[in-house]
Amino acid sequence: MVAAREKFLGGRHFVPLAETIVDACRKHAAGARFIMGAGAGIGYYIAHVLEALPLSMGLALDLSKFAARVRLERTCGSTQLSQTFWRHYR
């Protein structure tokens, strides 16, 4: 399921939606130091937001440990909290 989602998102089908979310965050949360995504899956949308708001720190939450694995493998400089969480729940 996670691999299928990753492949689908890689096809850029939801780029317009991601750009809309980024635009809303720039408008309403431009100075935010912390961005959280609940039900974040593999972190597709929060990654777009954090790229647009580089001074913000992000936290992506999801119940799927498989999605968390993909998210952590893609994230450079994962926080110790994320690494500890992943070691505990894999």
N, C-alpha and C positions, 0 to 999 in steps of 0.2 A: 504494500500500500504506500509506504513512504517512498520507495523507488519510483512508483508510478506517479506520485505527486511531484517528485523532484523532476522527472522527465517532462511532465506536462508544464510545469512552471518554467522549465528551461526553454520551452517553445515560445516564451514571451507572450502568452495569451492574456496574462493579467497585468502586463506592464501599464496599460492605461489606468487600471484601478490602483496600482502601486503609486503611480505618479499623482493621482488624486489624493491619496492618503498623505503623501509627502507634502503636497501643496497645502493641505489642511493643517499639517503639523507646523509647517513654516509660518502659516498665518496665525495659528492659535497657541503654538508651543515653541516658538523660535528660541526663547531663552531657557528652555527646560534643561535641567541638568540630568534628569532621569526620565527614561522612556520605558514603559513596560508593555509587553504584548501578552495577553492571556489567550490561551488556545492558539499559540503561535506556530504550531506545527514545526516545520523545518526552518522557520524564521525568515521567510521570504519578505514579508512586508516590513518587519522591524529592521531588517538589513537595509532596505531602501531608505527608511527613515533615518537610521543612524549614519548612513553615508551622506545624507543631505544635512544632518545636524551633527557634525563631527565633535562638537564639544559636549554632547550628551552621552551618558552612559546608558546602556540598555539591559533589560532583563526580559527574556522570552520564556514563558511558562507554557507547558503542555503536559498532558497526562501520558503521552506516548514516549516511552524510553527510547524507542527506535528513532523518532523524530529528534529527540534530544541528542542522540548520538550523531546524526547527520549535522545538526546545528553546531555541535561542539567541534566536529572535524573540520567544518568550514570556517570557524571563527579563529582568527589569529589572536593570540594574547588572551585566551579565555581566562576569566578570573578564577582565583583559587576556589571561590564558592562553587562555581560551575563544575570545576574539576572534582571537588570533593563530593558534590551531589551526584555526579555521574559515576564515580567509583562506588558509591554506596548503592545506587539503584540499577546497576547493570546486572 
